Amino acid sequence: MIPIRDTVPSRHAPVITWSLIAVNLVVFLYQLALPEQAQQQLILVYGIVPARFTHPGWASSVGFPPESLWPFVTSQFLHGGFFHVLANMWTLWIFGDNVEDRMGPLRFLAFYLLCGVAAGVLLWMSSPDSELPTIGASGAIAGVLGAYLRLYPRARILTLIPIFIIPFFFELPAFFFLGFWFLSQLLNGTFSVGGHAAEGVAWWAHVGGFIAGLAICPLFLRRERAGPVRRHFILPDVPSRAERRPLDPWG
């Protein structure tokens, strides 16, 4: 299922969403400009290699830099190919603006990076001895999807579903689209070896990011400003002219 657009309009310009997309594209172009060996070295140093953190002795023996946790952040801005970066940025473009709307720019940036870190940590825990580097923004973007599900469960997602060679378009509720996506990641991660399928997808990173986004989303929402307080005055009942009677002085 390929998302095309959602039905929730943005109230503010999604500055951080646009900036994240721009930074990811610039970094990817920088990767392409490097020689192949330098690209591989970049991915090894700044991507997540689980065994590097599980076995620091092995990491130093094969030439990794001194132990650092920065790869849990830097790996979020590296990608392995055109389809990888375009698919991630397209998803962020569709869902990021509405989540940023509810959080505000700085809170959204912190939320995005934290979900990416959570995704990397679960990936590490799922395959602690793996020597394969993992890169990509999909873990952080999965956190955005988890927040979107929590904030806009009844939004409609225009979805392209190709059946054989014929494209079909459906408007699906967000809770169905995102729920189905999460279930597919969970099942693929469960039945794959070490959380990686043959095509190199880090399923558990997606699962970790999504759960993190779903769980911590309320902590990053900005408070809605209350409108001006309107004071209501209750006027005493005033008798109509017909009900007014002259006072009886002898009464």
C-alpha positions in Angstrom: 0.0 0.0 0.0 1.5 3.3 -1.1 0.2 6.5 0.6 -0.5 9.3 -1.8 -1.9 12.0 0.6 -4.0 12.5 3.7 -7.1 14.6 4.3 -5.8 16.6 7.3 -4.9 20.2 6.4 -1.9 21.9 8.0 -2.5 25.0 10.1 1.2 26.1 10.1 4.1 25.8 7.8 6.0 22.5 8.7 9.4 24.1 8.9 11.1 21.1 10.6 9.6 18.6 8.3 10.8 20.5 5.3 14.2 20.9 6.9 14.6 17.2 7.7 13.7 16.3 4.2 16.3 18.8 2.9 19.1 17.6 5.2 18.5 14.0 4.3 18.6 14.8 0.6 21.8 16.8 0.9 23.5 14.1 2.9 22.4 11.5 0.3 23.9 13.6 -2.5 27.1 13.9 -0.5 27.2 10.1 -0.1 26.8 9.7 -3.9 29.7 12.1 -4.5 32.1 9.9 -2.5 34.1 7.1 -4.0 32.6 3.7 -3.3 35.1 2.8 -0.6 34.6 6.1 1.2 30.8 5.5 1.1 31.2 2.1 2.8 33.5 3.6 5.4 31.0 6.4 6.1 28.2 3.9 6.6 30.3 1.7 8.9 31.4 4.6 11.1 28.1 6.5 11.2 25.6 3.7 10.8 24.4 1.3 13.6 26.6 -1.8 13.8 25.1 -3.7 16.8 28.2 -5.8 17.5 30.2 -2.5 17.8 28.3 -1.8 21.1 27.9 -5.3 22.3 31.6 -6.2 21.8 33.7 -3.1 22.1 36.9 -5.2 22.1 36.0 -6.6 18.7 35.1 -3.1 17.5 38.5 -1.7 18.4 40.3 -4.6 16.9 38.7 -4.1 13.5 39.3 -0.4 13.4 36.1 1.2 14.7 36.6 4.7 16.3 36.5 4.9 20.1 33.1 3.9 21.5 30.5 6.5 20.7 26.7 6.6 20.8 26.4 9.1 18.0 25.6 6.5 15.4 22.1 6.2 16.9 21.6 9.7 15.7 23.8 10.0 12.6 22.4 6.7 11.1 19.1 8.5 10.7 20.4 10.7 8.0 22.1 8.1 5.8 20.4 6.0 3.1 21.3 3.1 0.9 19.8 4.1 -2.4 17.4 6.3 -4.3 14.3 4.3 -3.5 15.3 4.1 0.1 15.6 7.9 0.6 12.7 8.8 -1.7 10.3 6.4 0.1 11.3 7.7 3.5 11.1 11.4 2.5 7.7 10.9 0.8 6.3 9.3 3.9 7.7 12.1 6.1 6.2 14.6 3.7 2.7 13.2 4.0 2.5 12.5 7.8 5.1 14.8 9.3 3.4 18.2 8.8 0.3 17.2 10.9 2.3 15.8 13.8 4.5 18.9 13.7 1.3 21.0 13.8 0.3 19.5 17.1 3.8 19.6 18.7 5.4 22.8 17.4 8.8 22.8 15.5 11.3 22.3 18.4 9.3 19.6 20.2 8.7 17.8 16.9 12.4 17.8 16.2 13.2 16.3 19.6 10.4 13.8 19.2 11.7 12.7 15.8 15.3 12.2 16.9 14.2 10.4 20.1 12.0 8.0 18.1 15.0 7.3 15.8 17.2 6.5 18.8 14.5 4.2 20.2 14.3 2.4 16.9 18.1 1.9 16.9 18.1 0.6 20.4 15.5 -2.0 19.7 17.3 -3.0 16.6 20.5 -3.5 18.6 18.7 -5.5 21.2 17.1 -7.7 18.6 20.4 -8.6 17.0 23.2 -7.7 19.4 25.9 -9.7 17.6 25.1 -8.5 14.1 28.0 -7.0 12.1 25.8 -5.5 9.4 25.4 -1.7 9.4 21.9 -0.3 9.5 21.1 3.2 8.2 18.0 5.2 7.3 15.4 7.5 8.6 12.6 4.9 8.6 12.8 4.3 12.4 12.3 8.0 13.2 9.6 8.2 10.6 7.9 5.1 12.1 7.7 7.2 15.3 5.9 9.9 13.3 3.4 7.3 12.0 2.8 6.1 15.6 2.1 9.7 16.7 -0.2 10.3 13.6 -2.2 7.2 14.5 -2.7 8.5 18.0 -3.6 12.0 17.0 -5.6 11.4 13.8 -7.0 7.8 13.9 -10.0 8.7 11.7 -8.2 10.7 9.1 -8.4 9.3 5.6 -5.4 8.2 3.6 -5.6 8.1 -0.2 -3.8 4.9 -0.9 -2.5 3.3 -4.1 -2.8 -0.5 -4.2 -1.4 -2.1 -7.4 -3.2 -5.3 -8.2 -1.1 -7.1 -10.8 -0.3 -4.1 -13.2 -3.5 -2.2 -12.5 -3.4 0.7 -10.0 -6.4 1.0 -7.7 -7.0 4.0 -5.4 -8.8 3.7 -2.0 -9.4 6.1 0.8 -8.6 4.2 4.0 -9.0 5.2 7.6 -5.6 6.1 9.2 -6.1 3.5 12.0 -6.5 0.7 9.3 -3.7 1.9 7.1 -1.2 2.4 9.9 -2.4 -0.6 11.9 -1.9 -2.9 8.9 1.6 -1.3 8.3 2.6 -1.9 11.9 1.3 -5.5 11.9 3.3 -6.3 8.7 6.5 -4.9 10.2 5.9 -6.9 13.4 5.3 -10.2 11.5 8.2 -9.7 9.2 10.5 -8.9 12.1 9.3 -12.0 14.0 9.8 -14.4 11.2 13.0 -13.0 9.8 16.5 -13.9 11.1 18.0 -11.2 13.3 15.3 -8.7 12.4 16.6 -8.4 8.8 14.9 -9.9 5.8 16.7 -10.8 2.6 16.2 -7.3 1.2 17.9 -5.8 4.2 14.9 -4.2 5.9 15.4 -3.5 9.6 11.9 -4.6 10.7 12.6 -4.2 14.4 13.8 -0.6 14.0 10.4 0.2 12.4 8.6 -1.6 15.3 10.6 0.2 17.9 10.1 3.6 16.3 6.4 3.1 15.9 5.9 2.0 19.5 8.0 4.9 20.8 6.0 7.4 18.8 2.7 6.0 20.0 3.9 6.0 23.6 5.7 9.3 24.0 3.6 11.4 21.7 1.5 13.1 24.5 4.6 14.3 26.2 5.5 16.5 23.2 2.1 18.0 22.4 2.0 21.8 22.9 -0.7 23.2 25.0 -3.6 24.7 23.1 -4.1 28.3 24.1 -7.4 28.9 25.7 -9.6 31.6 24.1 -10.6 34.8 25.9 -12.9 34.3 28.9 -16.4 35.6 28.3 -18.2 36.8 31.3 -22.0 36.3 31.3 -24.1 38.6 33.4 -27.6 37.5 34.5 -30.1 40.4 34.3 -32.9 40.4 36.8 -36.4 39.7 35.5 -38.1 43.0 34.6 -41.9 42.8 34.5 -43.5 43.8 31.2 -45.6 46.9 30.9 -48.8 44.9 31.0 -47.7 43.3 34.3 -46.9 46.6 36.0 -49.6 47.7 38.4 -49.8 51.0 40.4 -49.0 50.7 44.0 -52.0 50.7 46.3 -51.3 53.2 49.0 -54.0 51.7 51.2 -52.7 48.2 50.7 
